[in-house]
Structure formats: C-alpha cells, structure tokens
C-alpha cells in the first residue's frame, strides 16, 4: 500500500443539495430544496447527471427529496468522516485538519501535530476553518462496493447524521451496513436564517418500513452474507487501514469542488488585512489546470 495516500471508498458519483452557478462573472454556490445525483464528470454546464438521478426523480414525481441507500460499513465513523478543515485559498490544498482536540498541520517544516481548539478558538485559522464531512453511501445495486459521496459543511447535517448512525448501529446490533435506509432532505428555520428555510440531510428508515421491520431485514441480510462468505468485519478493517494511511482524505481531483464549497469566488477572507492575501479570481481555473496536469502524469 502506498504510504501517505489515504485509500478511500471507490466513488461512482456525487450527492448534492445545491450547485455552483455563475453570477456577475463570479462562481457562487446556490442551495437547492432537493437532491441531485451526478457523475464525476463535468462539462461547461456543470456536473453531468448520473443515470440514477433521472430514475429516482421519476419515482419521486419530480423533486428528489429522499434517496434509498445502504451503508458500506458497520462502524459509523467509517461511513461519515467529519473534522475541522482549513484550506489554503491559493492552492486549495488542506493546511490543517483537526477534531477539536488535536490536528495535523502542514507548514514550512512539514507535517506537525498541534492542539485543536476548534474553529471559534483557533488563532491560526482566523475564522477560515469549517466543519467538513464526507458521507459514503450505496445507491442502487449495480456496485456493492462502489459509493456516492455527499460532502457537507452543514452543522445540522453533520450533527444529525452522526446521531442517526450511532442510533441505528446500536438498535441493529452492529448491523449498520445491512439496514434499509434512506437519505431524507429536511427543512428548518432559525433566527440566523431570518426565518428563511434552510435544508439539511437526515438518515431514516426506508419509506414503508417500521424500525422493527428494518432491523429484521438487517438480520436476514447479515445471515445471508455470512452464508455466502461475505466478511464485513474484514471490510471494515480494510477501510480503517486505508483511511489511516494518509494524512488528508481529499485528492487533488476533489480540490476544485471543495474550494468552491468553502471559498466561493468574491468572498473576502476573514484574515484579510492581517497579512493574508485574498484568493485569486481565477482560482478555479488554476486548480483545474493542476488537476489536468496531475491526471496526465
């Protein structure tokens, strides 16, 4: 296994609840009130839709607000990885990734271990650090080890998914990967949103099933897998080793999408005026050029 390279679940598509639009010459994130499933290919109009998007949308009557899924792993933390992340605005590469106690930071002297006080108390990040999570789920039955990835910086989504994964793991007796579940889009209003609806992702028992029925199904799937020789414990262990082999999870190809989520063009850095340069206006084009260069090597 290559050292220093995180081995992550194979990704066949993306799940988003928004998109990046061009407005007044700037690329800005725009939130939506429905899910979108895309491939990993982009064209001039943005991400190319995955064939499953049309299939699921027809069944939902137009707006896709729930997606039937299964999880890859029994261990909750392998399905959802959440941390506090600070990205370099000029290159898009991760600079510091922490969990609220310790962090891994890249500096002139290489990788160092530092204390992590979280975004609100970090003098190094100066307001630029955010909670950032990745959830991998199976959609459809074409590839049992392939996944769609949902990337999010929403505290509501991260907190809700973390709780749901822990609860479903507990009630199913550790059979999380066998549970018939679905991602569900929910809305809420807060004083910070000025009563406008904001959307976050929840994980619930698949529509039409009770919790007891879902647990019974999970037990049946677990038994069938064991009879077929499927070793879920070994799969979880392989995933754990893969994540641990690299300092940071995101690859160079993921960087443009991550940076557009964290630092939309035209946004001013919190540290501006304190010696930190603003992000170049052509950041996306520079990152895409680097991706193309790396891909061609």
Buried (B, 14 or more C-beta within 10 A) or exposed (E): EEEEEBBBBEBBBBBBBBBBEEEEEEBBBEEBEBBBBBBBEEEEEEBBBBEBBEEBBEEBEEEBBBBBBBBBBBBBBBBBBBBBBBBBBBBBBBBBBBEBEEBBBBEEEEEEEBEBBBBEEBEBBBEBBBBBBBBBBBBBEEEEEBBBBBBBBBEBBBBBBBEBBBEBBEBBEBBBBBBBBBBBBBEEEEEEEEEEEBBBBBBBBBEEBEBEEBBEBBBEBBEEBEEEEBEBEEBBBEBBEBBEBBBBBBBBBBBBBBBBBBBBBBBEBEBEEEEBEBBEEEBBEBBBEBBEEEEEE
